[in-house]
Amino acid sequence: MPVTALKGYLQEWPRIKEELLAGIYHPQPASRHSWLQVARGSVDMNGQLLEAGDGAAASDEHQLIVTGKEKAEVLLFDLA
C-alpha cells in the first residue's frame, strides 16, 4: 500500500478506536483478512482467549468482536 493511501485509513482511526474500546470492531467486507496481535494483557477475539504475545488471523469474517479481559494493548492489521 502506498503511503498516500494511508490518509483514508488514518481518518477512520477515531471511529475504529472507539469501537475497539467499546468491545466491538465494525463489520468488515467478507473478502478482507485481519491479523490481531496482543502486545500486552489479554483479550477475547470472537470467543478465543488471546494473551500477550499471541496473534490470530481472521479471514472472511463479517465482524470481529474484541473484548479486553484485562488492561491490554493490541495491534490490528487490516490485510487485503
Secondary structure, 3 states (H helix, E strand, C coil): CCHHHHHHHHHHHHHHHHHHHCCCECCCCCCCEEEEEEEECEEEECCEEEECCCEEEEECCCCECEEECCCCEEEEEEEC
